[in-house]
Amino acid sequence: MPNDTQHTSGGPLLEVRNLRTWFPIRRGVFTRTIGHVKAVDDVTLRVARGETLGLVGESGCGKTTLGRTLVGLERARAGTIRFAGEEITGARSDTLRAVRRRMQMVFQDPFESLNPRMTAMDIVTEGKRQAGLLARSDCEQEARALMNEVGLDANAIFRYPHEFSGGQRQRISVARALSVQPEFIICDEAVSALDVSIQAQIINLLMDLKAQRGLSYLFISHDLSVVRHISDRIAVMYLGRLVELGSAESVMERPLHPYTRALISAVPIPRVEKKQRIVLEGDVPSPSNPPPGCRFHTRCPHAVDACRQTVPELEPLADATDDTHLAACLRKRELR
Amino acid sequence: MDELLTIENLTVAFDTDEGVLTAVDDVSLSIGKGESVGLVGESGCGKSVTALSTLRLIPSPPGRIVSGRARYGAEDLLSVPIERLRAVRGAGIGMIFQEPMTALSPLHRVGKQLVEALRLHGRPSEAEAWATGADWLAKMGIADAAEVMYAYPFQLSGGMRQRVMIAMTLMLGPDLIIADEPTTALDVTIQAQIFELIAQMRARETALLLITHDMGVIWEMCERVIVMYASRIVEQGTREQIFEDPKHPYTEALLLSMPALAGGKGRLPAIKGQVPSPLEYPAGCRFADRCKHAFERCRTEQPPLYALAGGRRSACFLAEAGAAGSRKSEVGNRK
């Protein structure tokens, strides 16, 4: 795959600054808000045109909420989201509608995300029809073209979701996302529910489409091997915050954050005898009451007093030659 | 090696509206005392049904064990009276499931469930059983074991529930544990914790039959590997044999199609097409349509599970005596 991250005409495609998505916790008769689940808490990142940014983290870290906030399925409490230079947080609904067509989402479960009562043709052309960009009479031709593009039999357009296998359904989800000619697709665990042999087919499809259509992806997954394969850059999230961000190679080969290191060491890999595995103790704390200081300090084998008090900034190593590799750890330099 | 459990020619079918579905087709395998065996394959390949059938845990109807035996000691688990089987389940062969919520009762506290299981298989007093249960939770690395005894399963995290499940299985002292995707629903850092527990248990010489779709997990946990495809065993061998030099094109293709943590860009060598429907398996080799080495004979004749040098087996005509070893797998070149 050609490295086209340099191709950044007109600034980043997506720019997120200090984004917060909090969910209120309500109690009692008057549904008083007694706290917040801080699912996304002060996240800043960019996605360049033609780039794939991988977003990894464990369940409950906020990666899905981040993706949903970007496409407007959740409301941001604070921060800004700019898409192609245009501010979309709090934008008017008509501007928003136009922008949202340019950002699409592919979900994990191809069994739940497709309406069982709609034919493949209706599913893949619905978005464009709703947007008034496609006449009823052109649907069939459009659907056939889309089915072909994602590697499905064009004659299957009159079938219903249950008549397709899991991998084929995920192809339909991709075709649906493509129909409105988006520039940016958020894939939320898009290959996680698939068997290995089928997973490879869908990864290939996503990579081919990126090359053909010049797409950018935010690729959300808990699977480090898949993210490593598909991403140009990787962001690691823990308890609502980014803890590390950098090129796929530097994050995976030279991780700076102890959490990233533990995550990588925990992945079982065939034919590699394990070097010392870092086994983290305990569970992830609740995002409604995150620990003070560094959020990882409760499980970090290297935590010192300062970690319990100071919130570390996401920044490069002071003397780094690579200032695009960032980590939020007070001790990153000495632990390197 | 002394065999602990030997499954012979097991065939299991499900009667569905669309016809008879063959879930397990003529599967034979054995597990030695203290051995760890991985049963790997993709969804629907029959790996779980094989394990569940051994303890007669498949819903019947629609499921039915068409033929086969499961020798455990002097008995055939598939034909012993159900009372006898109940004694074997738990005390002899324990089971760990993917989602502990399906195995734990949502209505009873953890402690009560542990006590009940202990008293079902022995005669400890209520208080003794309670102490044993709490003890086992502590051994599973649960820091506040005394409190967890009073918790309901829904109050615990997924990792904690899986620990409770493992404690419940281990405390009865089985000589074989069947674990069906025990860490698939868990995050990798929690999975690493559970692996540590299972490794400790193995040190106590409990045999393990680990069912998973994850080749990495198999490599990490198992000495011997059995690969299933479309209801049949296609290959078996030691961990090294299977991963370094697979003798069945399916195993090889599966290993090659996995993205590597070490990186590597570009298109993955995906396996084209999809698994045939268990309602209408083709006449020949079930992998033939997706296999890049397939030839005429593969489409008309079903290959038997050939015994090869080194004690391994493969159900591929290319692995048949004479041809064996003539084709070196591409997997060896990849790291």
Interface residues (C-beta under 8 A of the other chain):
Chain A: M1 E58 S59 S165 G167 Q168 D195 V196 S197 I198 Q199 A200 Q201 I203 N204 M207 D208 H222 L224 S225 V226 R228 H229 I230 A248 E249 M252 E253 A262 L263 I264 S265 A266 V267 P268 I269 P270 R271 K274 R277 V279 L280 E281 G282 D283
Chain B: E42 S43 A143 S157 G158 G159 M160 D187 V188 T189 I190 Q191 A192 Q193 F195 E196 H213 D214 M215 G216 V217 I218 W219 E220 F243 E244 A253 L254 L255 S257 M258 P259 A260 L261 A262 G263 G264 K265 G266 R267 L268 P269 A270 I271 K272 Q274 K335
